[in-house]
Structure formats: structure tokens, C-alpha cells
């Protein structure tokens, strides 16, 4: 399981996600736990996200190994 800090880092590894979109997501969902639990449809309703990016974000949970590789560098 990722820590909150690691999850935020993983979000920032998603292409086209930056601090503004992360902030929008956190504001929309109210907490990192609720953001983690959101499906692609819910993510896509956040302003500036859209369906393609929402799909990428929904799959970010599965990409913990990528974060582990980044942290190892």
C-alpha cells in the first residue's frame, strides 16, 4: 500500500497531470482516500480532466511498481 505522499508522487507521474490538476482533484473529492477510490467516470467529471486522462488516473493505482522504480533512482 502506498503512503499518501507516494500516491501524490504517483499521480504526478501521469502524463498531463501537474499540481493544478492534482489540486482540482483533491478539491473535488475532498480527500486523498476518496480520490483513490474514484472510478474513471467520477474522475472525468472534474474540470480539466476529461475521459482520456480519467482513464489514465483510474489505472494509476495499478502502477505502484513504476513509482517504486522512480523512488529507487
C-alpha positions as CSV (number, residue, x, y, z in Angstrom):
1,X,0.0,0.0,0.0
2,X,1.2,3.4,-0.9
3,X,1.6,6.2,1.6
4,X,-0.3,9.5,0.9
5,X,3.0,11.1,-0.2
6,X,3.8,8.2,-2.5
7,X,0.3,8.3,-4.0
8,X,0.7,12.0,-4.7
9,X,4.0,11.3,-6.4
10,X,2.4,8.6,-8.5
11,X,-0.3,11.0,-9.6
12,X,2.4,13.5,-10.7
13,X,4.0,10.8,-12.9
14,X,0.9,10.6,-15.0
15,X,1.4,12.5,-18.3
16,X,-0.6,15.8,-18.4
17,X,-1.1,15.8,-14.6
18,X,0.5,18.6,-12.7
19,X,0.0,20.5,-9.5
20,X,-3.1,22.4,-10.7
21,X,-5.0,19.2,-11.8
22,X,-3.9,17.4,-8.6
23,X,-5.3,20.3,-6.6
24,X,-8.5,20.2,-8.6
25,X,-8.9,16.5,-8.0
26,X,-8.3,16.8,-4.2
27,X,-10.7,19.7,-4.0
28,X,-13.4,17.8,-5.9
29,X,-13.1,14.6,-3.9
30,X,-12.3,16.2,-0.5
31,X,-9.6,13.8,0.5
32,X,-6.9,11.6,-1.0
33,X,-8.7,8.5,0.2
34,X,-11.8,9.5,-1.8
35,X,-9.7,10.4,-4.8
36,X,-8.0,6.9,-4.6
37,X,-11.4,5.2,-4.6
38,X,-12.9,7.2,-7.5
39,X,-13.7,5.5,-10.8
40,X,-13.0,6.9,-14.2
41,X,-16.5,8.3,-14.6
42,X,-16.2,10.3,-11.4
43,X,-12.7,11.4,-12.2
44,X,-13.8,12.6,-15.7
45,X,-16.4,14.9,-14.1
46,X,-13.7,17.0,-12.6
47,X,-13.0,20.2,-14.6
48,X,-9.9,19.9,-16.8
49,X,-9.6,16.1,-16.6
50,X,-11.7,14.6,-19.4
51,X,-12.3,10.9,-20.3
52,X,-8.8,10.0,-21.6
53,X,-7.0,11.5,-18.6
54,X,-9.6,10.0,-16.3
55,X,-8.9,6.5,-17.6
56,X,-5.1,7.1,-17.0
57,X,-5.8,8.2,-13.5
58,X,-8.1,5.3,-12.8
59,X,-5.3,2.9,-13.7
60,X,-2.6,4.7,-11.7
61,X,-3.4,2.5,-8.7
62,X,-2.1,-0.4,-10.7
63,X,1.2,1.3,-11.4
64,X,2.8,1.1,-8.0
65,X,5.9,-0.7,-9.5
66,X,6.6,2.4,-11.6
67,X,6.7,4.5,-8.5
68,X,8.9,2.1,-6.8
69,X,11.4,2.2,-9.7
70,X,11.3,6.0,-9.7
71,X,12.0,6.2,-6.0
72,X,14.9,3.8,-6.4
73,X,16.7,6.1,-8.7
